[in-house]
């Protein structure tokens, strides 16, 4: 039996591992400090039993179960926690956990539970081993082949009919993530959420398209709505993800040959579509950015710098800023600086070069060019024609 222990406390992990190795040397044990590590192990190793903590950085153990139970339905889960909260235990059992154990876990309790579940898993494995292996391999092959086809790459003569023959008509859903960080955990979350929603609405599958994109195919059952599926998907991802994302979809497709063209169109749309707000802090982020801009407009203000102040991706921040302010980041900065320059030209005796520097333009010639483009005259002409002491 292959066992995974997920807990951010090294003492707990080591204690559980030591007990298992001492009493069940035939079992293999993997350790994960964080949910991200657990996700990778679940993807790459054939895990039979997971013992997971409830509260951990990044994702709770209950969320880990919720997101993986569909894709890894054979896994047995045991939740371990320092909290005797009834709500935690109730939710764990609702999600299919075999038990809810309180820390510190007694050796005898742990040994009995491992023995009990080991016997249960051995019986199930004997019955399902061949069937599970075949199903899993066919799924991965289908998704890989379809993703390659959708990207308009050569299939080397492979017939797609066996892979999508059950889908005479379908919709495609393209989901794109936006971040420069490692997206393996987010990729995993999206794959599981979208797969579960597709199963609820009809039948289909999800294929990994590239490091930042996933492609879903869904044939809706009678009465199911694509719009409702998309809305549920957005709602779930806003809850689980902390990075910007886009969701695009096609109309009803009946011609398989049109898939590469439809995918190209969605990717083209992606370049101009505003990213979904992944958190409720969008308004606040722009407010903080504006405060920073107004306090530092005389210094260098790049999009990347201001985006980093509010901890947002520059592309997402740019789209969010334009959505909230009605104009682009660069245009807003120029307008703010020229307005301030006009105030100084009207109400001060500062030289043009000094005004340029105070409004963020160390190069006075560049300042004069920008000013003339916006005001229709040079700074000197503006000062000459401006009413005296108009400030």
VOGU-3710 file (C-alpha; in Angstrom, 3 decimals, decimal comma):
1> xxxxxxxxxx> 0,000/0,000/0,000  1,224/3,508/-0,861  0,558/6,092/1,839  0,884/9,893/1,644  1,144/11,975/4,828  0,280/15,679/4,387  1,029/17,929/7,350  2,967/21,183/7,740  4,236/20,096/11,188  7,435/18,082/10,777
11> xxxxxxxxxx> 7,042/16,442/14,208  3,635/15,035/13,241  4,851/13,871/9,832  7,897/12,154/11,291  5,901/10,477/14,060  3,320/9,047/11,666  6,019/7,907/9,237  8,022/6,216/12,008  4,972/4,354/13,302  4,004/3,106/9,848
21> xxxxxxxxxx> 7,528/2,011/8,925  8,014/0,191/12,248  4,731/-1,753/12,111  4,091/-1,977/8,356  7,485/-2,202/6,606  5,735/-3,516/3,477  4,004/-0,173/2,939  5,632/2,785/1,141  5,301/6,233/2,708  5,519/9,639/1,014
31> xxxxxxxxxx> 5,650/12,923/2,898  4,299/16,352/1,919  4,649/19,510/3,979  2,276/21,598/1,847  -0,755/20,918/-0,403  1,310/21,871/-3,475  3,667/18,978/-2,783  0,715/16,666/-2,202  -0,776/17,665/-5,561  2,428/16,719/-7,383
41> xxxxxxxxxx> 2,712/13,403/-5,572  -0,905/12,514/-6,312  -0,299/13,238/-9,987  2,948/11,288/-10,238  2,565/8,428/-7,744  -0,081/5,746/-7,324  -1,255/6,695/-3,825  -3,795/4,482/-2,035  -4,231/6,266/1,300  -3,790/9,921/2,329
51> xxxxxxxxxx> -3,571/11,129/5,910  -3,991/14,888/5,787  -4,040/17,723/8,280  -6,998/20,132/8,161  -5,370/23,565/8,446  -2,267/24,186/6,333  -0,821/27,168/4,427  -2,281/27,603/0,963  -5,123/25,083/1,083  -6,971/23,141/3,757
61> xxxxxxxxxx> -6,957/19,382/3,837  -10,718/19,416/3,235  -10,266/21,497/0,073  -7,556/19,078/-1,047  -10,045/16,212/-0,719  -12,795/18,165/-2,464  -10,601/19,010/-5,438  -9,073/15,568/-5,897  -11,807/13,078/-5,058  -13,229/13,095/-8,585
71> xxxxxxxxxx> -9,926/12,502/-10,334  -8,566/10,118/-7,678  -11,755/8,404/-6,589  -9,956/5,240/-5,441  -7,948/7,014/-2,735  -8,920/6,557/0,914  -8,693/9,687/3,062  -8,138/10,060/6,791  -8,278/13,586/8,219  -6,064/14,422/11,191
81> xxxxxxxxxx> -6,518/17,599/13,184  -5,796/19,330/16,439  -9,371/20,666/16,358  -12,351/18,665/17,591  -14,715/20,952/15,657  -17,859/19,047/14,716  -18,153/21,061/11,486  -14,713/19,877/10,316  -15,526/16,257/11,066  -18,931/16,489/9,416
91> xxxxxxxxxx> -17,463/18,039/6,258  -14,659/15,447/6,153  -17,171/12,598/6,275  -19,381/14,293/3,677  -16,376/14,411/1,345  -15,844/10,693/1,804  -13,088/10,577/4,420  -12,858/7,230/6,208  -12,179/8,794/9,595  -11,376/12,003/11,508
101> xxxxxxxxxx> -8,543/11,550/14,016  -7,509/14,083/16,639  -3,908/15,030/17,380  -1,927/13,723/19,088  -2,811/10,410/17,437  -2,287/7,397/19,665  -0,034/4,712/18,196  -2,569/1,956/18,696  -5,326/3,971/17,003  -3,085/4,747/14,031
111> xxxxxxxxxx> -1,895/1,134/13,702  -5,457/-0,221/13,810  -6,624/2,301/11,226  -3,724/1,538/8,851  -4,349/-2,206/9,193  -8,090/-1,829/8,604  -7,719/0,379/5,543  -4,831/-1,708/4,218  -7,038/-4,798/4,099  -9,860/-2,828/2,471
121> xxxxxxxxxx> -7,561/-1,341/-0,152  -5,918/-4,700/-0,918  -9,310/-6,225/-1,685  -10,343/-3,320/-3,902  -7,007/-3,247/-5,720  -7,324/-6,895/-6,591  -10,692/-6,266/-8,198  -9,985/-2,963/-9,891  -6,274/-2,874/-10,739  -6,514/-3,795/-14,393
131> xxxxxxxxxx> -9,658/-1,766/-14,991  -8,226/1,394/-13,369  -4,958/1,147/-15,285  -6,711/0,816/-18,612  -9,126/3,659/-17,892  -6,366/5,997/-16,704  -4,107/5,304/-19,661  -6,929/5,789/-22,130  -7,873/9,092/-20,482  -4,358/10,489/-20,635
141> xxxxxxxxxx> -3,967/9,327/-24,231  -7,278/10,865/-25,234  -6,459/14,204/-23,619  -2,951/14,322/-25,102  -4,189/13,485/-28,593  -7,048/15,991/-28,433  -4,814/18,795/-27,110  -2,373/18,157/-29,953  -5,212/18,222/-32,466  -6,649/21,438/-31,005
151> xxxxxxxxxx> -3,219/23,072/-31,335  -3,300/22,147/-35,042  -0,301/19,827/-34,734  0,269/16,675/-36,765  -1,267/13,536/-35,238  0,859/11,132/-37,204  -2,150/9,401/-38,701  -4,031/8,818/-35,413  -7,804/8,562/-35,929  -9,684/10,888/-33,562
161> xxxxxxxxxx> -12,957/8,992/-33,805  -12,288/6,633/-30,858  -11,414/9,618/-28,668  -14,355/11,911/-29,416  -16,809/9,506/-31,045  -19,233/9,926/-28,120  -19,444/13,648/-28,850  -21,243/14,283/-32,168  -21,790/17,818/-30,925  -19,993/19,708/-28,170
171> xxxxxxxxxx> -18,740/23,031/-26,839  -15,128/23,957/-26,121  -14,088/25,891/-23,013  -10,647/27,501/-22,935  -9,345/28,679/-19,576  -6,169/30,745/-19,431  -4,217/31,646/-16,286  -2,024/34,723/-16,011  1,000/34,662/-13,749  4,772/34,377/-14,001
181> xxxxxxxxxx> 4,811/32,040/-11,006  4,794/28,243/-11,007  1,194/27,374/-11,902  1,153/23,635/-11,245  -1,171/23,920/-8,253  -3,521/26,333/-10,036  -3,441/24,107/-13,136  -4,442/21,159/-10,970  -7,265/23,120/-9,317  -8,717/24,249/-12,651
191> xxxxxxxxxx> -8,520/20,745/-14,125  -10,405/19,209/-11,222  -13,036/21,948/-10,914  -13,781/22,012/-14,646  -13,864/18,197/-14,871  -16,403/18,001/-12,067  -18,605/20,713/-13,588  -18,507/19,019/-16,993  -19,598/15,753/-15,388  -22,462/17,570/-13,671
201> xxxxxxxxxx> -23,636/19,208/-16,920  -23,134/16,296/-19,303  -20,077/14,422/-20,425  -16,640/15,389/-21,689  -13,085/15,870/-20,514  -10,356/18,419/-19,829  -6,987/18,490/-21,595  -3,874/20,421/-20,648  -3,222/22,768/-23,570  -0,044/24,466/-22,372
211> xxxxxxxxxx> 1,543/25,621/-19,103  -1,041/28,394/-18,687  -4,087/27,025/-20,530  -6,563/24,167/-20,275  -9,126/23,102/-22,841  -12,409/21,489/-21,899  -14,822/19,628/-24,176  -18,426/19,197/-23,022  -21,504/17,634/-24,573  -24,386/19,046/-22,559
221> xxxxxxxxxx> -27,204/16,780/-21,467  -30,739/17,870/-22,302  -31,787/20,800/-20,152  -28,230/21,752/-19,163  -26,983/25,246/-19,959  -23,503/26,224/-21,076  -24,030/29,664/-19,561  -24,803/28,145/-16,170  -21,727/25,914/-16,399  -19,504/28,910/-17,208
231> xxxxxxxxxx> -20,947/30,965/-14,361  -20,402/28,125/-11,893  -16,852/27,722/-13,188  -16,078/31,424/-12,689  -17,608/31,385/-9,212  -15,538/28,361/-8,159  -12,301/29,750/-9,579  -12,788/33,120/-7,909  -13,028/31,165/-4,688  -10,033/28,887/-5,222
241> xxxxxxxxxx> -7,585/30,905/-7,346  -5,531/33,923/-6,314  -4,347/34,847/-9,810  -6,109/36,392/-12,839  -7,865/34,028/-15,240  -9,918/34,121/-18,432  -12,749/31,827/-19,484  -13,675/31,618/-23,175  -16,031/29,236/-24,946  -17,331/28,349/-28,378
251> xxxxxxxxxx> -20,823/27,847/-29,678  -22,148/24,373/-30,472  -19,644/22,496/-32,661  -20,631/19,607/-34,924  -17,645/19,602/-37,267  -14,547/18,146/-35,610  -12,326/19,656/-38,294  -13,243/23,146/-37,070  -11,679/22,616/-33,630  -8,191/24,058/-34,419
261> xxxxxxxxxx> -9,806/27,148/-35,986  -12,119/27,644/-33,005  -9,194/27,337/-30,582  -7,139/29,851/-32,561  -10,062/32,293/-32,400  -10,383/31,896/-28,631  -6,648/32,451/-28,170  -6,916/35,568/-30,327  -9,812/36,797/-28,174  -7,686/36,149/-25,094
271> xxxxxxxxxx> -5,277/38,913/-26,113  -7,973/41,589/-25,748  -10,318/40,142/-23,127  -10,198/41,552/-19,617  -9,156/39,011/-16,997  -11,706/37,957/-14,420  -11,354/39,556/-11,013  -9,980/36,732/-8,944  -10,418/38,489/-5,601  -12,589/41,181/-4,056
281> xxxxxxxxxx> -9,575/43,476/-3,703  -9,672/44,851/-7,252  -11,243/48,189/-6,277  -8,910/48,554/-3,308  -5,865/47,762/-5,448  -6,667/50,631/-7,825  -7,297/52,992/-4,891  -3,908/52,152/-3,378  -2,242/52,521/-6,772  -3,814/55,960/-7,268
291> xxxxxxxxxx> -2,574/57,104/-3,868  0,927/55,972/-4,777  0,756/57,619/-8,224  -0,369/60,986/-6,835  2,390/60,894/-4,206  5,162/59,924/-6,654  4,154/61,320/-10,058  7,308/63,467/-10,141  9,487/60,341/-10,162  9,672/57,426/-12,578
301> xxxxxxxxxx> 6,347/55,552/-12,674  6,355/52,417/-14,776  3,384/50,086/-15,036  5,495/47,236/-13,648  6,575/49,287/-10,626  3,063/50,393/-9,655  1,651/46,900/-10,236  4,251/45,495/-7,857  3,148/47,981/-5,185  -0,309/46,363/-5,125
311> xxxxxxxxxx> 1,038/42,826/-5,706  -0,657/42,327/-9,072  0,517/40,988/-12,401  1,252/43,994/-14,730  -1,053/42,720/-17,493  -3,929/42,188/-15,086  -3,280/45,502/-13,292  -3,287/47,369/-16,617  -6,659/45,905/-17,566  -8,109/46,476/-14,113
321> xxxxxxxxxx> -6,872/50,092/-14,047  -8,437/50,873/-17,426  -11,682/49,209/-16,410  -11,922/51,271/-13,202  -10,535/54,608/-14,476  -11,836/54,690/-18,041  -8,370/55,316/-19,481  -5,079/53,504/-19,699  -2,338/53,721/-17,087  0,062/55,662/-19,327
331> xxxxxxxxxx> -2,609/58,133/-20,452  -3,630/58,748/-16,837  -0,040/59,515/-15,782  0,490/61,923/-18,679  -2,789/63,720/-17,963  -1,926/64,044/-14,261  1,556/65,418/-14,993  0,419/67,929/-17,617  -2,366/69,198/-15,342  0,196/69,756/-12,585
341> xxxxxxxxxx> 2,567/71,446/-15,023  -0,207/73,852/-16,042  -0,814/74,747/-12,398  2,874/75,533/-11,895  3,091/77,526/-15,131  0,135/79,653/-14,058  0,967/80,095/-10,398  4,751/79,990/-9,959  7,943/81,627/-11,183  9,737/78,308/-11,653
351> xxxxxxxxxx> 11,732/77,836/-14,829  10,390/75,483/-17,493  13,165/72,985/-16,758  12,318/72,981/-13,038  8,631/72,436/-13,771  9,498/69,601/-16,136  11,581/67,900/-13,454  8,905/68,362/-10,778  6,303/66,713/-12,996  8,357/63,643/-13,834
361> xxxxxxxxxx> 10,126/64,772/-17,030  13,881/65,137/-16,458  14,330/65,815/-20,196  12,890/69,288/-20,812  12,685/68,773/-24,586  10,627/65,629/-24,099  8,451/67,512/-21,610  7,840/70,315/-24,121  6,873/67,797/-26,822  4,384/66,027/-24,563
371> xxxxxxxxxx> 2,984/69,333/-23,280  2,478/70,716/-26,793  0,767/67,520/-27,911  -1,684/67,697/-25,021  -2,164/71,454/-24,595  -1,777/72,607/-28,205  1,014/75,036/-27,339  4,484/75,091/-25,762  4,900/75,565/-21,991  6,241/79,107/-22,601
381> xxxxxxxxxx> 3,264/80,035/-24,782  0,887/78,590/-22,199  2,492/80,715/-19,453  2,335/83,863/-21,543  -1,347/83,386/-22,348  -2,428/82,120/-18,914  -4,255/84,638/-16,661  -1,945/86,111/-14,019  -2,006/84,373/-10,629  -4,624/81,913/-11,843
391> x> -4,025/79,037/-9,445
//
